[in-house]
Amino acid sequence: MYITSAPHVTPRVPAMANMRSLLGGSDEALVHDPGAEGPEGEGEAAMTMMVLVYAVALGLIIYEKFVKKKTDHDALKADELADVANFKAKLAANKAEGAEHADSALTDIEIRDKLKQAQWTEPNADVVTPEFRSKFIRTASFGALDTMDKGPVRDALYWLSGVSWMKIALFWWVIYCIWVFLLVLSVMGTGFKILGGKDSAKMFDVVDNPISGVMIGILATVLVQSSSTTTSIIISLVGANELSVNSAVFMVMGANIGTSVTNTIVAMGHFNNPDDLRRGFAAATVHDCFNLLSVAVFLPLNWIYPFLEKMTYEMTKDMNGCDEDAGDKCQKTEFLKPYVSPYSKGIANYNKDVSKYVSQNYCMGLCDYSMDSDALTEVSKIVCAQNAAGDNDCSGVHSKYSGTWVSGGKIAKKRVPAFVSTDASGVVSSHYSCPVAAGCDGLTSIYNKTSSTVVLTDGNLAASTTYAVCPKMKNGLCDKRLLKGGIALTEWKMTDAGAGTFLTIWSLGGLCACLFCIVYALQIIIKGGAARVLKKVIGFNPYLNMLVGMGITIMVQSSSITTATLTPIAAVGLITLEEMFPLTLGANIGTTLTGIMGATVATSNPGEAMQVALCHLFFNLFGILLWYPVPAMRNVPLNACRFLGRMTAHPKYGQAFPLVYTATVFLIIPGICYGIAAAATA
């Protein structure tokens, strides 16, 4: 920073300049000096924040294992069993007296969960004693006041004597850990995208039926760890006429399932405590069960009759695109992402354009030159053959040709080849890169870009000659690196595979470290009065919980982040599965609203983009209406996830079950279906 002082500019010491400006110097203005060009330091700052959490987590583990007095787990288990036995004995006594309690039908597992919640809401063991308050007030007032005195100063000191400064410090530590947790999830998503970005984009080529669409949506979302990324690719494919809205609907259903893998992974961080793992895994898989059940119902219905597509078409058919030239602001609204993203990108920045080029099949090249309709008509006659009906057959343009390359009987302008050549008999072949060994400079051009006219037509091409067609052809788009910035590229000089592997492993470890620190601190902070307040807020109304889950998701722009943050809280017994369910449903709605905000600024095919976003919204709304309001229907997903939670406590297979379940549901079954679809397409 430096100060400009009229009538001349004089550099000053930054601290003095800021002080003079803040004090209101009328003849001096505060001017920003951006400094020398170079890295902003966000990547280094992000790594430092993550290393700090790693270090604290490691320190706590060492403390718990080697310093703290070891807990007698057998005695603790015996105490838990005794508590359950006492609880059941009280219920039996009430029943014998003719006053049967509603808790009489609870199983041993449900009783343990109820007792765990009761432990959270019990009064704090560290209640301040009157002796301490008296000593604090006398010391702070230099002996002038005591607890028996009255007045505002005494009241303020009395309140301060009861403040737990350790809990305040731990509260801010939890906020910091949540911030790093959001950062870690963003970095983990980047790692998965770099590892599987091109492969996941290639999957979209084999969507030829609803089942393959759902499975590819699951796989693509698991690979990039973001349903928002998958949905944006789907919308871009629809906008480019590479994918129909009907097929996109089924892929969005798959993305809805795939996004729940994150909180399932988070639940596995509670392996050291069987009860916490059971509760956490049940809370995480309630997201899975809801999405799987909704797909099981609405996939066949929408397959028989595409009601989602028909309904949303009527709502979006008159929608106009976002026009920046007309002064429209073509940027979607984001909240926390702009604050997290610079730090994540400072570590590694993902080139999302590459996956779009792969998914839209521009690997052979992209004609980046605008031709008018008449010119495209003439060019199509040259590069395409004519069938018996006299229509253009452009299937010979390229081996990767698909029907979407033609629009209105003419080849799409972005699909126009760079060169055409004729053989000795005058047969035309198309090329997207130079076919001449000596180079293609100076070739005769079929299209005059100055006059925007076709100067050579199909009838006057010379034999054994090569001509230029597209003046501006972009080649090698799919060969670009997925890693395009951040210290992983600029400082560490990593390859794509190396960066993706490192970021994935590093962020998974960071995820566990953040969760460990958050849960450890929450067990100190929330117990007692804070837990009772939280229980009252969450237990007030389940539909209010949906709004809370939706609001949080809109703020963080990801349902995965919302559910992954709530999962450890449910695992330690602070919130119940019944309270977790509506929060998850709200998160599902929130993530669809972020898609709608993105569709409102679409510049190409805005109606179709909004259709896909609205189909996503109505799919979740109809799922909520089906599975939540009626208690009998609500119990279907709840009982399903309770069963999955109990399986983690199986004496023989419990430890392996979460891994087997996650791999089977999110990788093996979708992978097999994708393989079958790819083989059938080939």
N, C-alpha and C positions, 0 to 999 in steps of 0.2 A: 504494500500500500504506500502511496505517497500523496502529498498535498499539493494542489495547485493554488498559488496565492497571487491574486491580481496585483500588479499588471504582468508579472513574470512567473514562470514555473520554477519552483524550488523544491528539490527532493528533501524530505525530512525523515527523521527517525520514525519508524512505523508506530511505536507505542506513543510517542509524543504527538504524532499527527492524529491518531485516533482520539487521544485524550482532548486535544484542542477542538476537534470536531464535535465530540460529545458534549463539551462545555459550551458549544454554541458559537464558535468563532464565525462571525458573519462574513468575513472576507476569505474564508477558506472552505473548499469543497472536498469531500471524500471521494477519491478516485481509485478504482480497482486496477491493480497491476497484476496481470495474470502470471507473470514470471516467464521463465524460459520454457520452451516446448519440451515435452517429455511425459513419462508416465505420471498419472495423477496420484498413484500410491494406494488406490482402492484395493488392488489385489493383495499387496503386502499387509494392509490393515485387516482385510478379511481373514487372511491366513493367521495373523497374530491373534485375532479374536477367537478363532477356532482352536489354536494351540493353547490358549489360556483355558478354555473349557476342558480340553484334553488333560491339561496339567492338573486342574482342580479335581476332575473325576478320578485321575490316577492317584492323587493324594488321598482322596476320600476312601478309595478302595484299599490302599495301604493302611490307612487308619483303621478301617473296619476289620481288616484281616489280621493285622499284626500288633496294633497299638491298643485298640479298644478291648475291653474285657469281653472275652468270647461268650456269645450267647449259648446257653445250653438248649439246643434245638429240641432235644428229646423232652426236656422239662417244659419248653414252650408248647410243644405239641400236646403234651399231657394237660397243660392248662387250657388249651383250646378245647380239647375233648371234654374236660371238666365243665367248662363254660356251656358247651352245647348240652351236656347232661343236665346241668342246673336249669337251663332254659326249658328243656323238655319236661323236667320235673315240675316246674312252676305251671306249665301248660296243663300237665296231667292233674295237678292239684286243683286248678281252676275248673277243669272239666268235672272232677269229682264233686265239686261244690255246686255244679249245675250252671256254671258261667263259662261256657266254652269260648275260647278266644279265636279270633280270625287266623292267628298264626299257627293253629293246631295242625293245619294241613301242610306246613312247611317241611321240606326234606332237610336232612343234615347239612347239605351244601347250602341251601337257602338260609338256614339258621346261622351258619358261619358267616355268610355275607351280611346278614342283618346285624350280627354282633360286631362285625368289622366296621360297619357304618356307625354303630353306636359309639365305638371307640373314638371315631373322629369328632363326634359332637359332644363328648364328655368335657367338663370344665378343664381348663389348663391346670397342669400340676405346678406351674410357676407363678401362681397368684401372689401378688406383692403383699407382704406382711405389714401390719400397722407400724411395727418398729422400724422397718426400712423406710416407710413413707415419712415418719417423724424425723428420722436421721437425715433424710434427703432434704426436707424442707428447712430444717435448722441449718444445715451446711450451706445450702444455696442462698439463704437469707442472712448468713453470718450471725445466726442466733436470734434474729429479730422476730421470726415467726415460728409457729408450730402447727400441728394438725388441728388443734382446737381453736385457732384464730380464724377470723373471717376477713373477706375482702378479695378483690380480683387478683392480687399478686399471690395470695395464699392459694386461691383456686387454680391458678395457672401452674404453680409449683406442685400442687397436689396431683394435677393431671400428668405433668411431666414425670412425677415419681412412678407412675404406673405404666409409662411407655416402655415397651421392650425394644430397645435400640437394636438388638441382634435381629429381631424379626423384621424391623424396617430395612436393615442392611440385606437380609436374606430376600426380602420382597424385591428390592432392586436387582439383586443377583438373579432372581427368577425371571424378571423382565429382560435382563441381559441375555439369559440362556434361551428365552423364547425368541429373541431377535436372532441369535446365532442359529437356533433351530430352523427358523425361516431361511436363513442364509444357507445352511447345510442342505436343506431340501432343494433349494434352487441349484446349488452346485451338484447335487446328486442327479437332478434332472439333466443338467448339462452333460455330466459324465455319461449317462445312459444315451443321450442323444448323439454324442460323438461316437460312442461304440456302435449304436444300432441305427443311426439316422438314415443312411443310404439303404440299408436292408429293409427297414420298416417302410420306407417310401416305395420300394419296389413291390411290396405286398399288395398295393392298391391295384396292380395290374390284373389280378385274378378274381376280382369281385364279379361273379356271374350269377350268384343266387343269394338269398337272404342268410343262409347258414354260413357261407364263406364270408359274407359281409360282417356278420357279428364276430366271427372268430378272428378275422383280420383286424377289426376294431380293437379287440382285446389285446392281441399280440403287439400291434403298433403302439398302443398306450403303455403297455408294460415295458416295451423297449425304450421309449422316450420318457417314461415316468410322468406323463402329463396328458390328461384328456384334453386340455385346452390346445396343446400343440397338435394332437391328432385331429381335433375338430377343425382347427384352422386349416390343416392340409385338406381335409374333406371339403370344406367350404371353398378353398381355392380350386379344387378339382371340379366342383360343381360350377363355379364361376367360369372356368375355362372350357366348359362343356365336355370334360373328360369323364364325368360321372353323373349319373342321373340322380335326381332328388330321392327317388324311391330306394335306390341302392344306398345312398348316403344315410338314410334313416336307419337302416339296419347296422351300418358301421358305427353310427352314433350310439346305438344300443350297446354295441360291443365296447366302445370307449367308456361308456358308463360303468360297465363291469370292470374293465381294466384299471380304472382310476382307484379302485378300492384296494389294490395290492399294496399301496404305500402303508396304510394303517395296519394291514395284516403283518407286514414286515416289522413295523414298530412294536406290535404286540409281542413279538418274539424276544424283545429285549428284557422280558420278565421271566426268563428261564430259571433263575435262581430261586423263585418262590412259586410253588405249584398253584396256590390259590390265586395269586396275582396274575399268573399266566392264564389260568382258566377264565377269570373275569375279563382280563384284557383281550384275550382271543375272542371271547363271545362278543364283547363290545365292538371289536374290529370287524368281525364277520357279519354283524347285523347289516352292515353296508353291503357286503357280498350277497347275503341272502335276499335282501330286498331287491337288488338289481337283477339277480338271477331269476327270482320268481316273477318279476315284472316282465323280463324278456320272455320267459316261458309262456306267459299269457298273451302278451301283445305282439310277439313275433308272428305266430301263426295267424292271428287276427289281421294284422297288417299285410301279411303275405296273401291271404285270401282276398282282402279288399283294402287297398292302400288309403285307409281313412285319414291317417296323419298327413299324408301328402295332399289329399283332396281338401282337407279342412284348412291347412295352412296356405294352400294356393289361393283360396278365396280371400284370405287376409292380406296377402302380399302382392297380388297380381298388379296393382296400380302403384307399387312403390318405385320411387326414383332413386338413382344412385347418388352418392355423395360427390358433389362437384366443387373441387377446390378453386377452379377458375371463377365460379360464381360467388366465391367468398365463404363456402362451407368449411367448417373445421373438421377435417377428415382424420381425426385422431380419437380413438376410443378412450373413455374415462378410466383411469386406473388410480388406485389408492396407495397401498403399501409397496407395490411392485417397483415404482420409480425410485424408491429409497433402498430396496434390497438389490435390485438388478445391477446398479453400477459396481457394487462390491463383488457380486457373483461374476459379472463380466470381467472384472479386474483380474480374477483368477483364470478364467477361461471363457472366451466368447464364442458362441456357436453360430455357424453360418447356416441359418435356416433356409436360405434361398436354394442351397444345393439339394436339400431333400425335396423341395418343390419342383425343381427341374427334373429330378429322378422320377418323382411320382407322376409328373405330367409328360414324361417321356421326351424330354428335350436333350437327351444325351447326344443325339446325332447332330444337333445344332438348332439354333433359333434365329429366324429371320427377323431382325430388329429394324424393319423398314416398312412404313405404311404405304400400302398400295390401295388405290381406289377399286371399286367394284368392277368396273370395266376392265381394268388391267388384270385383276385376278381371274376374270373370265377368260381372257386370252392366254394368260400363263397356264391356267388349268388345262386348256386345250393342248398345250405343248407337253406338259409334264404328265398328264393323265391319258390313259387309253380311253377309247369310246366303246361302250358295250353295244349289244344288238339294238337296244332301245335308243341309242344315240346319246346316252348319259355318260358323264365322266366316271371312269373307273380308275381311282388313284391308288389302288392297292399295290401297284408296282413302284411307287415312289420310294419306299424304304421298307426294309424287312420288319421294322417295328410298327408298321402302319396299323392304325385302328380307324374305325368308322368315324370317330370324332374329329379326324383331321379334315373332314369335308363339311362345309356348312353351306346350305342353299345350292348344292350341286357344284360348288367351287372349293378348291383347296383353301384352307385357312391361311391367312397372310403370314402367320408365324411359322407355318409348316412349309412355306415355299422353299425349294432347294436352292443352294448357292449357285450350282452350275448344272447345265445339261450338256450331254454330248451325243452325237449321232454316229452310228457305225457306217459301214460302206453302203448298206442298203437304206440308210436314212432312219433307222429305228432309234428312238430317243431313250436315253437312260438318265436318271437323276442322280446328283451327287451333292452331299452336304459339306464336303471338303474338296479341295482341289484334286482332280483326277489326273492332272498332267504333271509328269515328273519334273519338267523344266520350270514349273510354276505357272500361275494363272494371271500374272500381271499382263495388262494390255489386251486381254480377251475382248471380243465383241460382246457388248451387253444387249440382252433382249429388251431390258427395261431402261428407259431414259428417266433417271430420277429428277432431272431438271424440269422436263416438261410433263413428268408423270404419265408417260405414254409407253405402250409396247411398240417397239420399232421393228421387231421381227415376229412373224406369226408362224403357226404350225406348218404352213404350206411353203415357206421360202427359207427353210433351214438347209444349209449345205451339208452334204454327207461327210463323215469322218472329221467332224469339227466340234470343238467345245465352246460353249457360250456361257457368259455370266448372267445370272438371273436376279439374285438378291444382292443389292449393293452392300448391305451391312449384315453379315452373318456372324453370329456368336457361336463359337465352337468350344469344346472342352468344358462345358458348364458342369457336367457331372464329375469331372476329374478334379474340381477344386477341392481344397481342404475344408473339412467341417470345422476345424479349429482355426478361427480367423483373428484371434486377439487374446489379450490377457497375459499374465506373467508365465503361464504354462507354455506359451509360444515365444514371447519376446525375451524372457529371461532364462527359462529352463530348456528351451529349444526342443520341446517334446514332439513326437509324432502324434497323429490322431489316435492310433491304437494305444500308445503309451499314456497320453493325456486322459483318454476315456477310462482306461483301467485304473490309473492312479486316482482320478477324481471319484470314481465309483467306490473304491475301497476306502479312501480317505473320508468321504462323506458318510458312508455307512458306519464307520467307526465314530465319526463326529455325531451322528444321529444317536448312537447308543450313549455317548458321553453326555450329550445335552439332556437326554431323557433321565439318565441316572442323576444328574445334578438337579434337575427340576423336581423329580420325585423326592429326592433326599431333602431338599429345602422345603417343599410343600408339607412334608410330614411334620416339620417343626412349626411352619407358619400357620397353616390352616386349622390345625387341631384346636377344638374348643369353639369359641364364639364365632370365628370366621367361618368354620365349617357349618355351624347352625344357620348363619345368614345365607351361605351358598345353597344349602339344602332347601331353605324356604323359597329362594328365588327360582331355583330349577324345578322345585316341586309345586310351584304355584299353578301353572297351567301348561300342558304339553304343547298346545298350539302356539303359546308364547315362546316355548323352547324352539319351535321351528323357525320363528322369526329371528330368534337370537342366532341360531345356526346359519340362517340365510345371510344375516347382516355381517357376521364374522367372515363368511366366505366371500362376500362381495368386497370386503375390505382387503383380504389377503389374496383375492383373485384365484383361489384354488380350494376345492372341496377336500383334496388330499391333505392339505396343511391343516384345515379345520379338524377333520376326523383324526388325523395323526396326533394332534395336540390334545384332543379329548381322551384318546385311548389310554394313556398312562394314568389319567385321573380316574377313569373307570376301573383300571386294573387294581389300584390301591383301595378301591371300595368307597371312594368319596361320592361318586354318582352311580346310580343303578343302571342296569341294562335298559329298563323301561324308560329312564330319563335320557339315556344315550340315544335311543331310537329316534325320537322326534328331532333331536339336535342334528343327527345324521341326515334325516329327510330334509331339514332346512338347508343343510350344506349342499345337498343335491340340487335344490331349487336355485341356490345362490350361484352355483357354477354355470347353470344355464343362462342366468341373467347376464353374466360376463360375456357369454357368447352372443347374446342379443345386442349388447352394447357394441361389440365388435362388428356385428352385421350392419348396424346403423350407419357405419362409415365406409361400407363397401362401395367401391367405384365401378366394379364390373359385375353384371348380373346380380344386382342388389336383391331382387325378388327371390331368387333361388337361395342366396346366402341367408336371407331372413327366414326362408322356409325351413332350412336345415336347423337354424337356431330355435325356431318355434317348435319344430318337431321334437327337439331335445327337451324343451320346456314341458310340452304337453305329455310326452312320454312319462316324465317324472310326476307331473300333477295327477295323471290318471293312475299311476302306480300308487301314489299316496292315497287317493280316494278309494282304491281297491283294498289296500292292505292295512290302513290305519284306523279309520273312524269306527269300524265295527270290531268289538273286542275279539270275537271268534276269529276273524280274519287277521287281526293284529297278532294273535298268538302263533300264527303259522311261521312267519319269519323269526319271531322271538324264540319259539321252541326249537327251530332249526339251528339258530346260532348258539342256544344253550347246549344243544347236543354236541356241536363242534367244540365248545368250551370244555365240556366234560371229557371229551376224547383226549384233551391234552393232559388230563389227570390219570389216564389209563396206566396201570402199573408196568405194563410191558412196552407199549407203543407210544406212550404219552409224549416223551421227549422228541420223538421223530415225527409225530403227527403234523405239527404246524408246517414243517418243511415239506412233507409229502403232499399235504393239502394245497399249499401255495403253488408248488411246482406242477401239480396235476391240473388244478383249475386254471391257472394263469399261463402255463407254458405247454404242458404235454398235450392236453386235449385240443387247445387252439392250434398247436403246432402240427398235430396229425391232420386236423381238418384242413389247414392251410396247405400241407403237402399234397393231400388228395386233390384239392381244388387246383393247385399249380400243375399237378400231373395231368389232370383232365383238360386244363386249358392248353397245355403244351401238346 
